[in-house]
Amino acid sequence: MAGLFSRIFQLGKAEAHSVVDAMEDPIKMTEQGIRDLKKDLQESMQSLAQVKGVTMRLRNDAENQKKMSVSMERKAMALLQSAQEGKVEPSEAERLASEALSRKEDASQKALSLSKDLQSQEGMANQLQKNVEKLRSTIQRYENDLITLRARSKTAKATRKLNEQIAKVDSGGTIAMLEKMKAKVEEDESLAKAYGEIADTGEDLDAQIDKALQGGGSGSLPQSDSLAALKAKMGIS
């Protein structure tokens, strides 16, 4: 039993530690611990059954010896009564009565000894019964904890895998690459827009100049101060 409770203590101690060696699987360790405890429980129940069997035999033997003691005393009394009634020779009656009383005393001593053994065995049986119940309760608690441990393990592994993937994305510079691409696209868009405005402006001005040179203008363009000065210098009204 010392080995049994030593293993229970070790398993409970391992359960209390939050850090488990990387080479050890806590679920497999717990499963093995539960298997060991179930084996101990089976052995303990066998021992309990044996002790209870001994207890029953001792109780029966003690009761039988008590009955024999009472029976021998009654027989001794019956022999003496028969001698008084003349049914048996007094000397023979006394001899047999003495033998009966001797057996009575022997039965009484055996009954007393068996009763002491019975008391000891009952105490042992009660202690074993408590140990069995405690062990059964411990196994049930560990099995419930194992169910929770399995669920937590699956969640932890899934979370770890997801976090590792996210970490790889960040460390690979994907976000930085996206930012650079975004800046490049915005730059290209700005350049395209600028070239478009320049192209539109150039086409309008050329068209106006060609139209003016061909005499197809329908009115005078607004003159700037520079243009008026140039015309005055050239003598153009």
C-alpha positions as CSV (number, residue, x, y, z in Angstrom):
1,M,0.0,0.0,0.0
2,A,3.0,2.3,0.5
3,G,3.9,2.1,-3.1
4,L,0.3,2.8,-4.1
5,F,0.0,6.0,-2.2
6,S,3.5,7.0,-3.3
7,R,2.3,6.8,-6.9
8,I,-0.8,8.8,-6.0
9,F,1.3,11.5,-4.4
10,Q,3.7,11.6,-7.4
11,L,0.9,11.9,-9.9
12,G,-0.7,14.7,-7.9
13,K,2.6,16.4,-7.6
14,A,3.1,16.2,-11.4
15,E,-0.3,17.6,-11.9
16,A,0.5,20.6,-9.8
17,H,3.5,21.6,-11.9
18,S,2.7,23.9,-14.8
19,V,5.9,23.2,-16.7
20,V,6.4,19.7,-18.1
21,D,9.6,18.5,-19.8
22,A,9.5,19.0,-23.5
23,M,10.3,15.4,-24.2
24,E,7.3,14.2,-22.1
25,D,3.6,14.2,-23.2
26,P,1.5,15.2,-20.2
27,I,-1.6,13.4,-21.6
28,K,0.3,10.1,-22.1
29,M,1.8,10.5,-18.6
30,T,-1.7,11.0,-17.1
31,E,-3.1,8.1,-19.1
32,Q,-0.3,5.8,-17.8
33,G,-0.8,7.1,-14.3
34,I,-4.5,6.2,-14.4
35,R,-3.7,2.8,-15.8
36,D,-1.3,2.2,-12.9
37,L,-3.9,3.4,-10.4
38,K,-6.6,1.1,-11.9
39,K,-4.2,-1.8,-11.6
40,D,-3.6,-0.9,-7.9
41,L,-7.4,-0.6,-7.4
42,Q,-7.9,-4.1,-8.8
43,E,-5.2,-5.5,-6.5
44,S,-6.6,-3.6,-3.5
45,M,-10.1,-4.9,-4.2
46,Q,-8.8,-8.5,-4.3
47,S,-7.0,-7.9,-1.0
48,L,-10.2,-6.5,0.5
49,A,-12.2,-9.5,-0.7
50,Q,-9.6,-11.9,0.8
51,V,-9.7,-10.1,4.2
52,K,-13.5,-10.0,4.2
53,G,-13.5,-13.8,3.5
54,V,-11.2,-14.4,6.4
55,T,-13.4,-12.2,8.6
56,M,-16.5,-14.2,7.7
57,R,-14.7,-17.5,8.5
58,L,-13.5,-16.1,11.8
59,R,-17.0,-14.9,12.7
60,N,-18.5,-18.3,11.9
61,D,-15.7,-20.2,13.8
62,A,-16.1,-17.9,16.8
63,E,-19.9,-18.5,16.9
64,N,-19.5,-22.2,16.5
65,Q,-17.0,-22.3,19.4
66,K,-19.4,-20.3,21.6
67,K,-22.2,-22.7,20.7
68,M,-20.0,-25.7,21.5
69,S,-19.1,-24.2,24.9
70,V,-22.7,-23.8,25.8
71,S,-23.5,-27.3,24.5
72,M,-20.7,-28.9,26.5
73,E,-21.9,-27.2,29.7
74,R,-25.5,-28.4,29.1
75,K,-24.3,-32.0,28.5
76,A,-22.2,-31.9,31.7
77,M,-25.3,-30.8,33.6
78,A,-27.4,-33.5,31.9
79,L,-24.9,-36.2,32.9
80,L,-25.0,-35.1,36.6
81,Q,-28.8,-35.0,36.5
82,S,-28.9,-38.5,35.0
83,A,-26.6,-39.7,37.8
84,Q,-29.0,-38.2,40.3
85,E,-31.9,-40.0,38.7
86,G,-30.0,-43.2,38.7
87,K,-29.8,-43.5,35.0
88,V,-26.0,-43.4,34.8
89,E,-23.4,-44.6,37.3
90,P,-22.3,-41.6,39.4
91,S,-18.6,-42.2,38.7
92,E,-19.2,-42.5,35.0
93,A,-21.4,-39.5,34.9
94,E,-18.8,-37.4,36.8
95,R,-16.0,-38.6,34.4
96,L,-18.0,-37.7,31.3
97,A,-19.2,-34.5,32.9
98,S,-15.6,-33.5,33.6
99,E,-14.6,-34.3,30.0
100,A,-17.5,-32.2,28.8
101,L,-16.5,-29.3,31.0
102,S,-12.9,-29.6,29.7
103,R,-14.2,-29.3,26.1
104,K,-16.4,-26.4,27.2
105,E,-13.4,-24.5,28.5
106,D,-11.4,-25.3,25.4
107,A,-14.2,-24.0,23.2
108,S,-14.5,-20.9,25.3
109,Q,-10.8,-20.2,24.9
110,K,-10.9,-20.7,21.2
111,A,-14.0,-18.5,20.9
112,L,-12.2,-15.7,22.8
113,S,-9.1,-16.1,20.6
114,L,-11.1,-16.1,17.4
115,S,-13.0,-13.0,18.6
116,K,-9.8,-11.1,19.0
117,D,-8.6,-12.2,15.5
118,L,-12.0,-11.2,14.2
119,Q,-11.8,-7.7,15.6
120,S,-8.3,-7.3,14.1
121,Q,-9.5,-8.5,10.7
122,E,-12.5,-6.3,10.8
123,G,-10.3,-3.2,11.5
124,M,-8.1,-4.2,8.6
125,A,-11.1,-4.7,6.3
126,N,-12.5,-1.3,7.2
127,Q,-9.2,0.4,6.5
128,L,-8.9,-1.4,3.2
129,Q,-12.5,-0.4,2.3
130,K,-11.6,3.3,2.9
131,N,-8.5,3.0,0.8
132,V,-10.4,1.4,-2.0
133,E,-13.0,4.1,-2.0
134,K,-10.3,6.8,-1.8
135,L,-8.5,5.3,-4.8
136,R,-11.7,4.9,-6.8
137,S,-12.5,8.5,-6.2
138,T,-9.0,9.6,-7.1
139,I,-9.2,7.7,-10.4
140,Q,-12.5,9.2,-11.2
141,R,-11.2,12.7,-10.6
142,Y,-8.1,12.1,-12.7
143,E,-10.2,10.7,-15.6
144,N,-12.4,13.9,-15.5
145,D,-9.2,16.0,-15.4
146,L,-7.9,14.0,-18.4
147,I,-11.0,14.9,-20.5
148,T,-10.4,18.5,-19.8
149,L,-6.7,18.2,-20.4
150,R,-7.3,16.6,-23.8
151,A,-9.7,19.5,-24.8
152,R,-7.2,22.1,-23.6
153,S,-4.4,20.4,-25.5
154,K,-6.3,20.5,-28.8
155,T,-7.2,24.1,-28.3
156,A,-3.6,25.1,-27.4
157,K,-2.2,23.2,-30.4
158,A,-4.7,24.9,-32.8
159,T,-4.0,28.4,-31.3
160,R,-0.2,27.8,-31.4
161,K,-0.4,26.8,-35.1
162,L,-2.4,29.8,-36.0
163,N,-0.1,32.2,-34.1
164,E,2.9,30.6,-35.7
165,Q,1.4,31.2,-39.1
166,I,0.6,34.9,-38.2
167,A,4.1,35.3,-36.9
168,K,5.6,33.9,-40.1
169,V,3.5,36.3,-42.2
170,D,4.8,39.3,-40.1
171,S,8.4,38.1,-40.1
172,G,8.3,37.5,-43.8
173,G,7.7,41.2,-44.6
174,T,4.4,40.6,-46.3
175,I,2.8,43.6,-44.8
176,A,5.8,45.8,-45.7
177,M,5.7,44.5,-49.3
178,L,2.0,45.4,-49.5
179,E,2.7,48.9,-48.2
180,K,5.4,49.4,-50.9
181,M,3.1,48.1,-53.6
182,K,0.4,50.5,-52.4
183,A,2.8,53.4,-52.6
184,K,4.0,52.3,-56.1
185,V,0.4,52.1,-57.4
186,E,-0.5,55.5,-55.9
187,E,2.6,56.9,-57.6
188,D,1.7,55.4,-61.0
189,E,-1.8,56.7,-60.6
190,S,-0.6,60.2,-59.9
191,L,1.8,60.1,-62.9
192,A,-0.9,58.8,-65.2
193,K,-3.2,61.6,-64.1
194,A,-0.5,64.3,-64.6
195,Y,0.3,63.0,-68.1
196,G,-3.4,63.1,-68.9
197,E,-3.7,66.7,-67.9
198,I,-0.6,67.7,-69.8
199,A,-2.0,65.9,-72.9
200,D,-5.4,67.5,-72.7
201,T,-3.8,71.0,-72.3
202,G,-1.4,70.5,-75.2
203,E,-4.1,69.4,-77.6
204,D,-6.4,72.5,-76.8
205,L,-3.6,75.0,-77.3
206,D,-2.4,73.5,-80.6
207,A,-5.9,73.5,-81.9
208,Q,-6.4,77.1,-80.9
209,I,-3.2,78.2,-82.6
210,D,-4.0,76.3,-85.8
211,K,-7.4,77.8,-85.9
212,A,-6.1,81.3,-85.4
213,L,-3.5,80.9,-88.2
214,Q,-6.1,79.6,-90.6
215,G,-8.3,82.6,-89.9
216,G,-11.0,80.5,-88.6
217,G,-11.2,82.2,-85.2
218,S,-14.5,83.5,-84.2
219,G,-13.2,86.2,-81.9
220,S,-10.1,87.5,-80.2
221,L,-8.5,85.6,-77.5
222,P,-7.9,87.4,-74.2
223,Q,-4.6,89.2,-74.5
224,S,-2.1,89.1,-71.8
225,D,0.1,92.1,-70.9
226,S,3.0,90.4,-72.5
227,L,1.2,89.9,-75.7
228,A,0.0,93.6,-75.8
229,A,3.6,94.8,-75.2
230,L,4.9,92.6,-78.0
231,K,2.2,93.9,-80.4
232,A,3.0,97.5,-79.5
233,K,6.7,96.9,-80.1
234,M,5.9,95.5,-83.5
235,G,3.5,98.3,-84.4
236,I,0.5,96.0,-84.6
237,S,-2.8,97.6,-83.6
